[in-house]
Amino acid sequence: MNPDDDAERRPLLPPADDNGMPASTAGKQSLTLSQRLAVAVPCLVIIFAAEIGASMIAAPMSQIAEGVICRRFHPDVVDPTTDARCKNADVQAELAMLQGWGMTFALIPGLLMAVPYGMLADRYGRKVILCLSLFGMLLVQMTDVVIFLNPESFHYRLVWLDSLWIFIGGGPVVYMALLFTMANDVSTETQRSTTFFYLAAATIGGELASGPLAYVSMRNLGAWSSVFIGIMCLAAAALIAFAVPETRQPKAKESDAECRGQDVRRPVSESLRRRLSDGVKRAAASARRLFWDNRTLGLLLFSLLFSTLGKYVSLILKQYTAKRFQWSWSEAALLSSISAAVNLGLVAVVLPAASQVLLTRLHYSPSAKDMLMVRSGIVASVVGAFTIGLAPGSAMLVVGVVVFALGYGYGPAMRGLLVVVAGDDDVGTLFTAMSVLESAGVIVSGPLMAAAFNVGLSWGEFWTGLPFLAAGCLLSVAALIVFGVGVQEAETVKTVTVLNAEGDDISG
């Protein structure tokens, strides 16, 4: 065997130390800077490349879809980008419905497969599942290209079926959960939130870079050029994923080997039944620990159902801007760069610096620091959503986008808070549960915002911002939950949960 191949397969995290310290703690403390960077740098590059790809595809694909729908409704349209009929309510309502339900259908397979893939990642490793996720996402975009390049042969609603590719790897739900899990695997408790902020900064950096790139390519080379560049970026992210070291703990791998050795001595049918039964028991036990035994954790997780509208806002925002303020799709793509610039400064500089000040100078506990950031972020999101929805002109729209962007730190801070409250046990399952709940929120919000946009169109121009008013209301529910949970309560529940877990281990 090639020594390099053996080194590539060697896990990054070492087993438990001689003093009995868990591998999750001992491994993180013993990692060198180069070992941490070997995971962090590829993860950041993957997020950056994938975000550029996704963002460069979104705006031009919306323009392409609008043109296809417009020509189906008005066959005599020559140039959909300049024909005013393509901005009529019938075309815009159909486009909003196509994108809203499209997002819902795209997330359903990921929602169904997230927990199984999360358990597989905890059992067999993060890397292989990450590669599968990116490959499935790439197939989705390539299928979209085939359908929209041949509108005479394929009805545009067939794009809803390309979500079937998400069953390969679980799609964005599993992809993001795995990246945050891998980052957590090599981060200590004090580093965790800062690490998550930098992962979010890579996402924003990709979005920031993609806005001008999409604008230039769409204006000079056409919408399809931006789409193909985006697909190449996604392909690059999938290739880079192969270079990420495995971060799953070897202690779990040794247990797997023991289980496999026991299974060899059993009949195949008995082995399969045992594996299925054990999997169901582990999933039920994890769900009980996350939602029932730890009520505070359950409430915070439940709030994610209402706080995920921001993931859909970027898509509906472009259509809203193009319709209400008569911006071109390429100009609307630049609007996302304004939001990305604010987000990047927030999570790359402001929030990490604030985190250090709160921890070192003001002596906040990790959970108190994360809770403060979570509450600040959700308030900014609520105010920004209502400002966008009520904006009378472009200037106020930009103000609303900037305020809404200030709430971007909510997600990374919430992840850090949840890990502090829950502890390191079943961290892969925790992040997967977070992604499932976030996806469930988007599944509801996609059709909801599309329906709200259609209702707003029927009520008149002022009410085209109705989706953002609905978003503000739902985000307010998340804010009520977050402000209703006390920091001391969260820390107390964590302590009780740890003691219960130790008691279970002793009794076992």
Secondary structure, DSSP 8 states (H G I E B T S, - for coil): --HHHHHHHS-SS----TT---HHHHHHHH--HHHHHHHHHHHHHHHHHHHHHHHHHHHHHHHHHHHHHHHHH-TT-S-TTT-GGGGSHHHHHHHHHHHHHHHHHHHHHHHHHHHHHHHHHHHH-HHHHHHHHHHHHHHHHHHHHHHHH-TTTS-GGGGGGGGGGGGTTTHHHHHHHHHHHHHHHT--HHHHHHHHHHHHHHHHHHHHHHHHHHHHHHHHT-HHHHHHHHHHHHHHHHHHGGGS---S-HHHHHHHHHHHHHHHTS-HHHHHHHHHHHHHHHHHHHHIIIIII-HHHHHHHHHHHHHTTHHHHHHHHHHHHHHHS---HHHHHHHHHHHHHHHHHIIIIIHHHHHHIIIIIS---HHHHHHHHHHHHHHHHHHHHHHHHH-SSHHHHHHHHHHHHGGGGHHHHHHHHHHHHH-STTHHHHHHHHHHHHHHHHHHHHHHHHHHHHHHHHH-GGGGGHHHHHHHHHHHHHHHHHHHS-HHHHHHHHHHHHHHHHHHHHH-
